[in-house]
Amino acid sequence: MRSVLNIAKPMHFGSFVWDEKHIPRGQVWVRIDLAQQLLSVFRGGHEIGSAVIVYGSDGKPTPTGTFTILERDSDHYSRSYDAPMPYMLRLTKDGVAIHGSKVLQGWATHGCIGVPLDFARMLFSVAKKGDLVAILPA
């Protein structure tokens, strides 16, 4: 794998980098490192995006392991939590997903992976149903 990202300084809550210029089409997969609070997007063996995330709290932890994207919904609304989940990519049948969120220090989700809204929009544009998502433990 190679990275085309030029991340010159430490990332902070709410920041992200995205650069897919000159990267050929290919299989997309996502790596989520809960310990680093970082999500990375790869296409055809090249890293094209990276974002600081928020994830589940102790009471509602984010599951770890390997998942595939089960469903996509650009304008999803959670009835369980009465909350918008824009650019939702569902990973589990019980509702764990990657979605647009405010990413602020000290914030958490109910088990989902929250990414900055603009990053969520770009991820949604390249991720397809069936794409692989690996979540590493904290």
VMD Tcl script that draws the C-alpha trace (Angstrom):
set ca {
  {0.00 0.00 0.00}
  {1.08 3.52 -0.71}
  {-0.19 6.83 0.57}
  {-0.68 9.85 -1.66}
  {-1.65 11.91 1.35}
  {0.68 14.65 2.43}
  {-0.12 15.03 6.12}
  {2.45 17.59 7.22}
  {1.18 18.28 10.74}
  {-0.75 16.44 13.45}
  {-4.46 16.05 12.76}
  {-7.00 17.27 15.30}
  {-10.66 16.61 16.03}
  {-12.74 17.48 12.98}
  {-9.82 17.47 10.53}
  {-9.30 15.25 7.53}
  {-7.26 14.90 4.35}
  {-8.57 13.62 1.01}
  {-6.64 13.28 -2.25}
  {-7.67 10.83 -4.94}
  {-6.12 12.68 -7.89}
  {-4.26 10.38 -10.28}
  {-5.38 7.26 -8.39}
  {-6.82 4.61 -10.69}
  {-10.14 2.96 -10.06}
  {-9.93 -0.06 -7.83}
  {-11.34 -1.84 -4.81}
  {-12.11 0.46 -1.86}
  {-11.58 -0.60 1.72}
  {-11.60 1.24 5.03}
  {-9.33 0.82 8.07}
  {-10.49 2.23 11.40}
  {-7.96 2.40 14.23}
  {-9.89 3.10 17.44}
  {-6.68 3.52 19.48}
  {-5.51 6.32 17.17}
  {-9.09 7.61 16.52}
  {-8.26 7.52 12.82}
  {-10.11 6.25 9.75}
  {-8.17 5.63 6.52}
  {-9.65 4.99 3.07}
  {-7.75 2.97 0.47}
  {-8.47 2.50 -3.23}
  {-6.47 0.12 -5.37}
  {-3.74 -0.09 -2.73}
  {-3.40 3.68 -2.32}
  {-4.50 5.67 0.73}
  {-6.79 8.44 -0.51}
  {-8.36 9.74 2.70}
  {-7.78 9.99 6.42}
  {-9.91 11.53 9.17}
  {-10.03 11.87 12.94}
  {-13.12 10.08 14.26}
  {-15.37 9.72 17.28}
  {-16.63 6.27 18.26}
  {-18.64 4.37 20.85}
  {-18.52 5.04 24.56}
  {-18.01 2.45 27.28}
  {-21.76 1.89 27.55}
  {-22.18 1.48 23.77}
  {-18.80 0.33 22.42}
  {-17.91 0.17 18.75}
  {-17.48 -3.45 17.65}
  {-14.11 -4.54 16.30}
  {-13.34 -6.97 13.50}
  {-13.94 -7.18 9.79}
  {-17.23 -6.02 8.27}
  {-18.69 -5.28 4.87}
  {-20.88 -2.34 4.00}
  {-24.45 -3.68 4.16}
  {-26.40 -0.55 3.23}
  {-25.86 3.01 2.03}
  {-28.20 5.94 2.69}
  {-27.17 9.54 2.00}
  {-30.00 11.01 4.12}
  {-30.48 8.46 6.91}
  {-32.29 9.35 10.13}
  {-31.99 7.14 13.22}
  {-35.36 6.45 14.80}
  {-33.59 4.75 17.74}
  {-31.61 7.86 18.66}
  {-33.80 10.52 17.01}
  {-30.76 11.84 15.15}
  {-29.60 12.46 11.60}
  {-26.89 10.12 10.27}
  {-25.92 11.71 6.94}
  {-23.98 9.63 4.40}
  {-24.59 6.47 6.42}
  {-22.68 3.28 5.59}
  {-24.23 0.46 7.69}
  {-21.82 -2.21 8.97}
  {-23.99 -4.37 11.24}
  {-27.59 -5.53 11.24}
  {-28.14 -3.87 14.62}
  {-27.30 -0.43 13.22}
  {-23.58 0.27 13.69}
  {-22.48 2.52 10.84}
  {-19.99 5.08 9.60}
  {-21.72 8.45 9.18}
  {-21.27 12.20 9.17}
  {-21.07 13.69 12.62}
  {-19.63 16.52 14.66}
  {-16.17 15.30 15.62}
  {-15.22 17.09 18.82}
  {-12.81 16.14 21.59}
  {-14.59 14.29 24.37}
  {-17.58 13.35 22.21}
  {-18.65 9.76 21.58}
  {-21.32 7.84 19.68}
  {-23.66 4.97 20.52}
  {-21.29 2.52 18.81}
  {-21.07 4.13 15.37}
  {-18.04 5.75 13.78}
  {-18.57 9.48 13.37}
  {-16.56 11.35 10.74}
  {-16.61 15.02 9.66}
  {-19.56 15.73 7.35}
  {-17.51 16.75 4.29}
  {-15.33 13.64 4.70}
  {-18.46 11.48 5.04}
  {-19.74 12.88 1.73}
  {-16.49 11.97 -0.06}
  {-16.32 8.52 1.53}
  {-19.94 7.89 0.55}
  {-19.11 8.79 -3.07}
  {-16.44 6.05 -3.36}
  {-17.68 3.33 -0.98}
  {-20.06 0.69 -2.28}
  {-22.19 -2.03 -0.73}
  {-19.93 -5.02 -0.04}
  {-16.72 -3.00 0.47}
  {-14.52 -4.17 3.35}
  {-14.18 -2.26 6.65}
  {-11.65 -3.35 9.28}
  {-12.03 -1.94 12.80}
  {-8.99 -2.32 15.06}
  {-9.45 -2.24 18.86}
  {-8.66 0.67 21.16}
}
mol new
graphics top color blue
foreach p $ca { graphics top sphere $p radius 0.5 }
foreach p [lrange $ca 0 end-1] q [lrange $ca 1 end] { graphics top cylinder $p $q radius 0.2 }
display resetview
